[in-house]
């Protein structure tokens, strides 16, 4: 029943389509955004974790790529997770964590924005490798050929797993069917330059596609942009719904594999 009601649940979170959305023009953002809130203590409740690279910052800024869409993106997404699943996540609280934060392994699913600009210390690479190998699942999002590019991302990731091979996914992979049925994810276009062709890449244990998927990359796409502006009429309801469906599937897959 909850799946059948998803259209109502998601539509309640969004406004009608705006002229800006039709023109492919995103909202104007100030240089300084919301303050980065202190992390909440682990208590077993699902908590959205945003991964950061570089030093901590006191507030969200478009000049700090990993902070894009904070905190509205995760808050809106967690509200949808609460409405359509039995997960009962924290809605207004989330954590921003370094890749080598000793508490990161307590959280099975993590998210990174703009990995096309990321960089790692040796400590972060070692800790991040351990996180993935011990069962962590990571969503890389807000990432495109005109913003950082694939070659740079892959080169940096070799610090984490030198032998890793990213494998392109299509709609047959179970992650697109873990909660909602998304048979053709390639039809879902980014919120900005819709001339970009979306791709999905997966990282598997031992590079074996029959084993656990440890990470997924939304390349040439940005589902969190849809989440962030879902209450402002930035994009059509149908597109925003698809972005939420992808996010829900990712989290459910990460928690059950």
FITOR-904648 format. One line per field, with one value per residue (C-alpha): residue number from 1; z, y, x; residue in one letter. Coordinates in nm, 4 decimals. Each point is the difference from the previous one (the first is absolute). Layout:
seq = [NUM|...]
zz = [Z|...]
yy = [Y|...]
xx = [X|...]
type = [A|...]
This chain:
seq = [1|2|3|4|5|6|7|8|9|10|11|12|13|14|15|16|17|18|19|20|21|22|23|24|25|26|27|28|29|30|31|32|33|34|35|36|37|38|39|40|41|42|43|44|45|46|47|48|49|50|51|52|53|54|55|56|57|58|59|60|61|62|63|64|65|66|67|68|69|70|71|72|73|74|75|76|77|78|79|80|81|82|83|84|85|86|87|88|89|90|91|92|93|94|95|96|97|98|99|100|101|102|103|104|105|106|107|108|109|110|111|112|113|114|115|116|117|118|119|120|121|122|123|124|125|126|127|128|129|130|131|132|133|134|135|136|137|138|139|140|141|142|143|144|145|146|147|148|149|150|151|152|153|154|155|156|157|158|159|160|161|162|163|164|165|166|167|168|169|170|171|172|173|174|175|176|177|178|179|180|181|182|183|184|185|186|187|188|189|190|191|192|193|194|195|196|197|198|199|200|201|202|203|204|205|206|207|208|209|210|211|212|213|214|215|216|217|218|219|220|221|222|223|224|225|226|227|228|229|230|231|232|233|234|235|236|237|238|239|240|241|242|243|244|245|246|247|248|249|250|251|252|253|254|255|256|257]
zz = [0.0000|0.0810|-0.3478|-0.1526|0.1946|-0.0987|-0.2589|0.2679|0.2515|-0.2403|-0.1539|0.3469|0.0236|-0.3202|-0.1584|-0.3581|-0.2845|-0.0300|-0.3069|0.1229|0.0023|-0.3531|-0.1128|0.1810|0.2218|0.3633|0.2959|0.1010|0.3042|0.2429|0.0676|0.3637|0.0735|0.3083|0.2950|0.0162|0.3077|0.2495|-0.0608|0.2013|0.2098|-0.1304|0.1475|-0.2580|-0.1851|-0.3705|-0.0504|-0.3309|-0.0252|-0.2371|-0.0665|-0.0149|-0.1425|0.1171|0.3299|0.1818|-0.0770|0.2176|-0.2651|-0.3325|-0.3064|-0.3753|0.0055|0.2048|-0.2374|0.2563|0.1834|-0.2977|0.0841|0.3779|0.2088|-0.1986|-0.2327|0.2737|0.2145|-0.2843|-0.0994|0.3526|0.0235|-0.3094|0.1420|0.3113|-0.2019|-0.2347|0.2031|0.3545|0.0481|0.2400|-0.0639|0.1667|-0.2119|0.1230|0.1184|-0.2172|0.0267|-0.2003|0.0351|-0.1220|-0.1867|0.2894|0.2787|0.2471|0.0400|-0.3718|0.0127|0.2281|-0.2977|-0.2833|-0.2725|-0.0864|-0.2675|-0.1753|-0.2134|-0.2812|0.0080|-0.3206|0.2211|0.2925|0.1396|0.2667|0.2590|0.0558|0.3261|-0.1716|-0.2832|0.2454|0.2197|-0.2958|-0.1422|0.3319|0.0135|-0.3420|0.0642|0.3325|-0.1573|-0.0510|-0.3028|-0.1598|-0.2377|-0.2171|-0.1463|-0.1636|-0.2343|-0.3721|-0.2926|0.0155|0.3780|0.0945|-0.2469|0.0228|-0.0486|0.3009|0.2236|-0.0989|0.0462|0.3542|0.0816|-0.0855|0.3264|0.1715|-0.2122|-0.2617|-0.1805|0.0039|-0.3243|-0.0390|-0.1971|-0.1816|0.1203|-0.1876|0.1139|0.0535|0.3119|0.3252|0.1470|-0.2389|0.1305|0.3721|0.0975|-0.2979|-0.3514|-0.2112|-0.3231|-0.2036|0.2233|-0.3054|-0.0868|0.3162|-0.0997|0.2140|0.1274|-0.1702|-0.3389|-0.1400|-0.3024|0.2262|-0.0264|0.3449|0.0983|0.3062|0.1067|0.2694|0.2083|0.0912|0.2505|-0.1743|-0.3245|-0.0179|-0.1152|0.1781|0.3350|0.2119|-0.1544|0.2280|-0.1675|-0.2760|-0.2044|-0.1498|-0.2825|-0.2012|0.2505|0.3312|0.1885|0.3102|-0.1962|-0.0551|0.3705|0.1136|-0.2067|0.0130|0.2007|-0.2314|-0.3412|-0.1472|-0.2075|-0.1124|0.2659|-0.2182|-0.0185|0.3716|0.0738|-0.2068|0.1917|0.3277|-0.1299|-0.0925|0.3428|0.1796|-0.2073|0.0741|0.3751|0.0115|-0.2106|0.2164|0.3175|-0.1294|-0.1750]
yy = [0.0000|0.2389|-0.0482|0.0651|0.3236|0.1279|0.2407|0.1694|0.0029|0.1475|0.2460|0.1376|0.0858|0.2006|0.3019|0.0451|0.0349|0.3426|0.1885|-0.0250|-0.3788|-0.0061|0.2122|-0.2221|0.2885|-0.0878|0.2272|0.2688|-0.0940|0.2281|-0.0483|-0.0798|-0.2578|-0.1775|-0.0603|-0.3507|-0.1504|-0.2133|-0.3730|-0.1955|-0.2958|-0.3506|-0.1631|-0.2683|0.2145|0.0458|0.3258|0.1609|0.0345|0.2509|-0.0598|0.2963|0.0390|0.2674|0.1864|0.0544|0.3228|0.1952|0.0449|-0.1347|0.1740|-0.0522|0.0524|-0.3199|-0.2745|-0.2732|0.2291|0.0528|-0.0399|-0.0137|-0.0227|0.0189|-0.2852|-0.2575|0.1310|-0.0187|-0.3427|-0.1368|0.1292|-0.2030|-0.3049|0.0366|0.0344|-0.2965|-0.2517|-0.1330|0.1180|0.2854|0.2048|0.3193|0.2723|0.3320|-0.1330|-0.1260|-0.0428|0.1459|-0.2325|-0.0231|-0.3128|-0.1028|0.0863|-0.2907|0.0016|-0.0377|-0.3847|0.0299|0.1313|-0.2508|0.2504|0.3239|0.2676|0.2247|0.3044|0.1176|-0.2752|0.1461|0.2403|-0.2215|-0.0675|-0.2367|-0.0262|-0.3341|-0.0402|0.0661|-0.2434|-0.2778|0.0572|0.0315|-0.3292|-0.1704|0.1517|-0.1395|-0.3400|-0.0395|0.0498|0.3735|0.1223|0.3390|0.2134|0.2369|0.2723|0.3445|-0.0973|0.0735|0.0117|0.3789|0.0101|-0.1883|-0.2832|-0.3755|-0.0356|0.2148|-0.1768|-0.3425|0.1039|0.1213|-0.3129|-0.2128|0.1302|-0.1868|-0.3163|-0.0125|-0.3011|0.1189|-0.0109|0.2045|-0.1880|0.1730|-0.1004|-0.0151|-0.0440|-0.3735|0.0362|-0.0840|0.3443|0.1429|-0.2488|-0.0094|0.1971|0.1849|-0.1387|0.2216|-0.2003|0.2744|0.2352|0.1396|0.1937|0.2091|0.3221|0.2421|0.3156|0.2373|-0.0880|-0.2527|-0.0539|-0.2091|-0.3749|-0.1572|-0.3055|-0.2238|-0.1720|-0.2606|-0.1247|-0.3681|-0.2100|-0.1440|0.1548|-0.2907|0.1000|-0.3010|0.1371|0.2989|0.3431|0.2280|0.3376|0.1618|0.3100|0.2234|0.1392|0.2935|0.0320|0.1562|-0.1575|0.2108|0.3177|-0.1272|-0.0874|0.3410|0.2016|-0.2368|0.2538|0.2955|-0.1001|-0.0325|-0.3099|-0.1932|-0.2254|-0.3052|0.0682|0.0681|-0.3219|-0.1958|0.1575|-0.1042|-0.3515|-0.0406|0.1197|-0.2326|-0.2950|0.0803|0.0147|-0.3153|-0.1868|0.1193|-0.1097|-0.3430|-0.1113]
xx = [0.0000|0.2831|0.1412|-0.3408|-0.0240|0.3416|-0.1351|-0.2089|0.2832|0.2492|-0.2403|-0.0632|0.3683|0.0150|-0.1607|-0.1146|0.2482|0.1566|0.1113|0.3581|-0.0215|-0.1373|0.2911|0.2489|0.1107|0.0658|-0.0716|0.2456|0.2051|0.1834|0.3714|-0.0704|-0.2669|-0.1239|0.2290|0.1465|-0.1595|0.1948|-0.0270|-0.2532|0.1100|-0.0580|-0.3114|-0.0830|-0.2551|0.0689|0.1875|0.0885|0.3790|0.1583|0.3679|0.2332|0.3466|0.2363|-0.0211|-0.3297|-0.1838|-0.2461|-0.2678|-0.1241|0.1373|-0.0213|0.3763|0.0342|-0.1197|-0.0646|-0.2437|-0.2313|-0.3698|0.0622|-0.2177|-0.3242|0.0962|0.0434|-0.2857|-0.2502|0.1311|-0.0250|-0.3550|-0.0863|0.1810|-0.2136|-0.3212|0.0432|0.2030|0.0127|0.3585|-0.0932|0.3160|0.1051|-0.1574|0.1392|0.3360|0.2842|0.3752|0.2872|0.2971|0.3579|0.1009|0.2228|-0.2435|0.0247|-0.3803|-0.0725|-0.0165|-0.3042|-0.1991|-0.0612|-0.0917|0.1796|-0.0380|0.2515|-0.0799|0.2290|0.2645|0.1389|0.1956|0.0927|0.3468|0.1275|0.2691|0.1700|-0.1904|-0.3320|0.0737|0.0880|-0.3051|-0.2355|0.1292|-0.0713|-0.3492|-0.0904|0.1546|-0.1794|-0.3412|-0.0443|-0.1961|0.0698|-0.2080|0.2060|-0.2222|0.0027|0.2787|0.0416|0.2385|-0.0037|0.0585|0.3126|-0.0374|0.0290|0.3760|0.0820|-0.2514|0.1289|0.3624|-0.0660|-0.1983|0.3038|0.1458|-0.2833|-0.0008|0.2768|-0.1507|-0.3608|-0.1979|-0.3145|-0.2649|-0.2824|-0.3463|-0.3271|-0.3579|0.0415|0.2123|-0.1862|0.0689|-0.2582|-0.2574|0.0798|-0.3129|-0.1437|0.0078|0.2270|0.0416|0.1668|0.2030|0.1784|-0.3148|0.0423|0.1789|0.2026|-0.1696|0.2423|0.1577|-0.2442|0.2208|0.2241|-0.0499|-0.0374|0.2031|0.0042|0.3204|0.0376|0.2904|-0.0214|0.1894|0.3069|-0.1311|-0.2450|-0.3502|-0.1508|0.1164|-0.1051|-0.0278|0.2043|-0.0565|-0.1994|0.0790|-0.2678|0.2114|-0.1331|-0.2800|-0.0953|-0.2889|0.0631|-0.0681|-0.3520|-0.0302|0.1219|-0.2450|-0.2965|-0.2007|0.0677|-0.1356|0.3489|-0.0790|-0.3080|-0.1518|0.0619|0.3749|0.0275|-0.1860|0.2515|0.2888|-0.1606|-0.0646|0.3664|0.1081|-0.2401|0.1201|0.3639|-0.0541|-0.2122|0.2541|0.2871|-0.1772|-0.0968|0.3199]
type = [X|X|X|X|X|X|X|X|X|X|X|X|X|X|X|X|X|X|X|X|X|X|X|X|X|X|X|X|X|X|X|X|X|X|X|X|X|X|X|X|X|X|X|X|X|X|X|X|X|X|X|X|X|X|X|X|X|X|X|X|X|X|X|X|X|X|X|X|X|X|X|X|X|X|X|X|X|X|X|X|X|X|X|X|X|X|X|X|X|X|X|X|X|X|X|X|X|X|X|X|X|X|X|X|X|X|X|X|X|X|X|X|X|X|X|X|X|X|X|X|X|X|X|X|X|X|X|X|X|X|X|X|X|X|X|X|X|X|X|X|X|X|X|X|X|X|X|X|X|X|X|X|X|X|X|X|X|X|X|X|X|X|X|X|X|X|X|X|X|X|X|X|X|X|X|X|X|X|X|X|X|X|X|X|X|X|X|X|X|X|X|X|X|X|X|X|X|X|X|X|X|X|X|X|X|X|X|X|X|X|X|X|X|X|X|X|X|X|X|X|X|X|X|X|X|X|X|X|X|X|X|X|X|X|X|X|X|X|X|X|X|X|X|X|X|X|X|X|X|X|X|X|X|X|X|X|X]
